[in-house]
Amino acid sequence: MEIGNNFIFDGMILYLTKEWHREQILEAHHPLTGIPVAVKFKNSVRFGHNDVQAINCYNIVIHRCLDLIGYKQMGRNYFDTSRVIKVIEYCIEILPGYETVIRLYEDQLMLCIENRFKMEEEFLKCNRNVEHFQKETDLLFKGQIIISHYNNKLYRLTRFDFEMTPMSTFQRQDGTIITLKEYFETQYNQKIIHLDQPIIVRFSVSEGKPKQPGEPPQKTYLLPELCRPTGITNSMKKDFKQMRTLSFHTRLDPDKHAWQLKLGERLVAINARELEPEKLIGRIGLGYTGNNAAWVKDVKRQGTYLTKDMVNWIVVCPNKQDNINLGFRFVQEVQSLGQIMRMKVGDPLYQMIDGISPIEYVQGVQTALNRVAGHNINMLVVLLADDNKVRYDALKKWLCTETPVSSQCILMSTLTGKPTDGGVNKNFSSIVLKILLQINCKMGGSLWKVNIPMKEGMIIGYDLYHDSTMKGKTVGACVSTINQDYTQFYSQTRPHENPTELGHNLIHFVRKALRKYFDNNNRTLPKRIFLYRDGAGDGQIPYIRDQEVSRDSFDIFNIVITRYFEVRLVREACADVLRKSGIQSDRIKLAFTVVTKKINMRIFKDVVGNGCHLRNPEPGTVIDNVITHPERFDFYMIPQYANQGTVTPVCYNVVYDDTGYSPDKHQKVNFLAFKLCHLYYNWPGTVRVPTVCQYAHKLAFLVAQSINKEVDEFLRDKLFFL
């Protein structure tokens, strides 16, 4: 019996379109050596068209079709190398491509296709200054993903070896000695031009650690001439002009996004709901709405919901006349805006510093605080000469851990603008207003509130960020509401190295959050907790459901369960809090929701109804049918307004819920998530995820990048991380 041509082989499993009835051995020859090989075949399993393995087959077929039409696989995606977009002024090439995936959704199997772009920058053309390149190489490229264009493989760059060149030799497996130049010319037919370029050395495991005991680490030698860095670097993100140029080629409007690749006459039609625009409430007036991120003027006119006065405050700036004048101008504008917003703003204490080094800034802050010892300082404002990270980190670490005080760092270039602006930015008043609103939040104030009918509840957001100084460690951040209006927040952070520690941290976070809520709400505990877990992909959801959420009955802390401690540890934590609080109460009900931002789904609003006039959906659009998963309680939401490119929805997956809502009433979960997207006080509009998740992300980022330790308790009930 012959196999024929109708088969799929994924490297491990052979899939046939007809059943293999008996065990059989077939003979073949090895394609490289010609040695006879005996292959044993036997039937393993039979599955239907909706089976997981069948879906895997469909995805293999799609990928092979892309191969046949000339697309090149790079990582998980496929790119069209014949349609390269060259951005000459930045030495960048943009490869257009697609990410494809077939999945079983609510009603049927569907193919999801998303545009992908890979950006490649040339090492040698963009780094002609060899001496500068050698000094800055670690800062510029270490850890970056690079691609070798002769085989389209992706590598993570380990280091450059400036002692080696293409004329350096190495020993092949057969014992022969060959230069790198000869190897790439004979093996890959690549002509090497630059014979003085350094060599990229990549280790298959961490440098210095053997793969097996006694075995040296495996090395891969790469030539910069044949490789290109991929992705967008931090320096590129800081260059507004460069990002605008790249976005011109990669940001597609809905009509282009939908129809650039035609797979059929129509895309999948979905019925969606549009939630009513949310009303925001300030200090006075009847409230205001705004879907287009334009709330600043309303806040200025109606005042902040909870205003904190800034009577005692400090301004630290370099001791140069231009800087001093800028500081005076800033203070005058703050006091003027304070009168409009009904915020009491006193005259600050000025502290001048003679230099701009990190230690001089920290010493200047210490001197200023010593001068006002015994006084309650509302705010410390630091005018920074530039965006030096070492200086910023030193200041934040000191002001958040050693001498805790609410602080605001401001780049002087933000206030001055261009030289043609006459000393201050042309939008000076608007910029200072936004800074003042941020300062109000850092002192414990709130800019606005939304009407959330649910009372006696607590909302928790959790996110992760990898620590830049501690290899292998991740900072977990938790932000929770502590008042009935859901406008006051309590923040916590802890590092962890493995999922078990993550579980312990979540238990610790929830325990402390409940105690803080207890202290702030007349010694009462919430009746319901809505926990939004960010920083998890689809592959982690089974872990979260099985280990972070118990399958057994839930009690007050039953939100993080490892398979080793399970329910006992949670019940002990619950009993501990209830015993110390002295409350005789039923268990606290919980809804545990995983929030996923990185998804391929794109949704368009059909304006006319014929599929020809597409635009981005309105903020508040909710989809809970057709493209959802049959085994989950999930929905998609588009909370934000986008006037450029194609808006990306966010997926909410409720992995556990015992709040008592029926399926009909569970629309309240949609409403709550949408309302929470309005409470991020660092942006005058809605954000993609619930506010507590966005705050947790900002908090984890600051601690991982700058502070690297837990923040003092004095600052934890304020939004010090904005």
C-alpha positions, 0 to 999 in steps of 0.5 A, a space after each residue: 500500500 502506497 501513501 500517495 500524494 494526499 498527505 501532510 507531514 509536520 515533522 513529527 506526525 503524518 496525516 492521511 486523508 484515508 484510513 491506514 488499516 494495517 501496520 506496514 513497513 515501507 523502504 526508502 532512501 535517505 535524501 542526503 546520504 542515500 542509505 536505505 531506511 525502513 519506515 514503520 507505519 501504523 494507524 494512531 487516531 482518527 479525528 473529525 474536521 473540528 478536532 484540534 489536530 484537524 485544525 493543525 492540518 488546516 494551518 499547515 496547508 495554509 502555510 504551504 500555500 503561502 510558500 508556493 506563492 513565494 512568501 518567506 517564513 520569518 518566525 511565525 509569519 510570512 512575508 513578501 520579499 518581492 514588495 520591499 518598501 525602502 525608507 532610504 533616509 533611515 536605512 530601513 526596509 519594510 517587508 509586508 506580510 501576513 499572520 494567518 490562523 484557523 480556529 474553531 469559533 462559536 459557529 464554525 471554523 474561520 480563517 483570521 488574517 492580519 497584516 504584519 510588517 517586519 522592519 529591517 535596518 542595515 548594520 553597516 550602512 547605518 553605523 559607518 563610524 566604526 569606533 562609535 559603533 564599537 563603544 555603543 554596540 551593547 547599548 544599541 543592539 544587545 538582545 535585539 532580534 536579527 534576521 539572516 537574509 540568506 536563510 530567513 532565520 531569526 536570532 537574538 543577538 548575544 554579542 559582537 566579537 571585534 577580535 574576529 573578522 570574516 577571515 577568521 577560521 574555525 574547524 568544521 565537523 569533518 576536521 577541516 579548517 575554513 575561514 568564515 568568508 569561505 564558509 558563507 560563500 560556499 555554503 550559502 553562495 554569499 559574496 562577502 565585501 567587508 573583510 574588516 567587519 566584526 563577527 556576531 557570536 550567538 550562543 545556543 544557551 546562556 553564555 558560559 553555561 554548557 548545554 550538557 555537563 562538560 559540553 561547551 556552549 554551542 556557538 553560531 557565527 554571523 556576519 553583520 553584512 548578511 544580517 539586519 536588526 528587526 523591530 522598532 528600537 527605543 531610539 526609533 520610538 523617541 524619533 517622532 519624524 521617523 515613527 511618522 514615516 514608518 507609520 505612513 507605510 504600516 498603518 492601514 485604514 479600515 477600508 485598505 485593511 479589509 480589502 487589500 487581500 480579498 479572500 471572498 466576496 464578504 468578510 464575516 458579518 457579526 451583530 454587535 452592541 454599541 454601549 451608550 457614551 459614558 458621562 463623566 462627573 467633575 466637581 461642578 456641573 451636570 457632567 460631560 461625555 467625550 469619545 474622542 479624547 478631548 476631556 481636558 477642556 471639560 476638566 478645566 471648566 468643571 474642575 476635578 472631582 477631588 481636588 488636592 491643594 498644593 500649599 507647600 511645595 518645592 521646585 528644583 532646577 539647574 542654577 542657570 538664568 534661562 532655567 530659573 526664568 522657565 521655573 518662574 514662568 511654570 509656577 505662575 502658570 500653575 498658580 493661574 490654572 489653580 485659581 480656575 480649577 479651585 485648587 489652592 497653590 502656594 508659593 514654592 520653595 526654590 532649590 537651585 543646583 549647580 550641576 546636572 549630574 545624578 548625584 547633584 540632583 539627588 543632593 539638591 533634593 535632599 537639601 530642599 527637604 532638609 530646609 523644610 523639615 517638619 512641614 508637610 510637603 504636598 509636592 516636589 517638582 524637579 525640572 530635568 535638563 535632559 532625559 538621562 535615565 540614570 538621573 531619573 532612576 536615581 531621583 525616583 528611587 530616592 523619592 519613592 523609597 528613601 525619602 517618600 514624597 510625591 514628586 513630578 519630574 518635568 523635562 525642560 525641553 517639554 516646556 521650552 519647545 523649539 527655539 522659534 517658540 520664543 523661550 516657551 512652547 507655543 502650547 505652554 498653557 495646555 502642557 502645564 494644565 496636563 502636568 497640573 492634573 497629573 500632580 493632583 492625582 499624585 497628591 491623592 486627588 481624582 480628576 473625574 468619576 463615572 457612575 458605577 451602580 455596584 456598591 460594596 465592591 472592589 476592582 483589582 488589576 494585575 499586570 507583569 513587567 520584566 525587571 531590567 536589572 534582575 535577569 529572570 525576574 519579573 515584577 508583578 503589580 497590583 492596583 485595587 480600588 479602595 472607595 465606593 466611587 472607584 476613584 481611589 487606588 492602592 498599589 503594590 508590587 513584588 518580584 517573582 521568578 516562577 509561577 508558584 511565586 506569582 501565586 503567592 504574590 497574588 494572595 499577598 496582594 489581595 490580602 493587603 488590598 482587602 485590609 486597605 479597603 477595610 481601613 478606608 470603608 468604616 471597617 467593612 469588606 467588599 461583597 464582590 471582587 472583580 479581578 482583571 488579569 492582564 499580561 497573559 496570553 491564550 496559552 496561559 489561560 488553562 494555567 490561570 483557570 486551574 492554578 490561579 483560580 480554584 475549581 472548588 468553592 470560592 472564598 475570600 482569597 481563593 483567587 490564586 491556587 497552585 496545585 501544591 497548596 490548593 484550597 487549604 491555603 486560600 481558606 486559611 488566608 480567608 479565615 485570617 482576614 475575617 478573624 482579624 476584621 471581626 466581621 461575621 459575613 458570607 464569603 466574598 464573591 469573585 469574577 476573575 477575568 483575563 484581559 488579552 490585548 495582543 490579538 489578531 482579530 480586526 473588526 470593522 463597522 459596515 456603515 451602509 450595509 453592503 460591505 463597501 464602506 467600512 470604518 472603525 467601530 464606535 467606542 463601546 462596541 461589544 461583540 459576544 457572538 460568532 467570533 467568540 469561543 464555544 468553550 469560554 465565556 468571552 467577549 470583545 470590546 473596543 473602548 477607545 476612539 482611533 482616528 488613524 489606522 485600524 482599531 484593535 479590540 480587546 478580548 475579555 475571558 471570564 475564567 471564573 465567576 460566582 457573582 450570581 449574575 445570570 447570563 442575561 445580567 452578565 451584560 453588566 460585566 460588559 458595562 463595568 469593563 467599559 466604564 473602567 476604561 474611562 478612569 485612567 487619569 493620565 489620558 483625557 480619553 478612554 484606554 484599551 483596558 480597564 483602568 486598574 490594568 493600565 495603572 498596574 502596567 505603569 506601576 510595574 514598568 516604573 518599578 522594573 525600570 527605575 526603582 527596582 524595589 518596593 515603594 514606601 507605604 506612604 505613596 501606595 494610596 496615591 498615583 505616584 507612578 503616573 
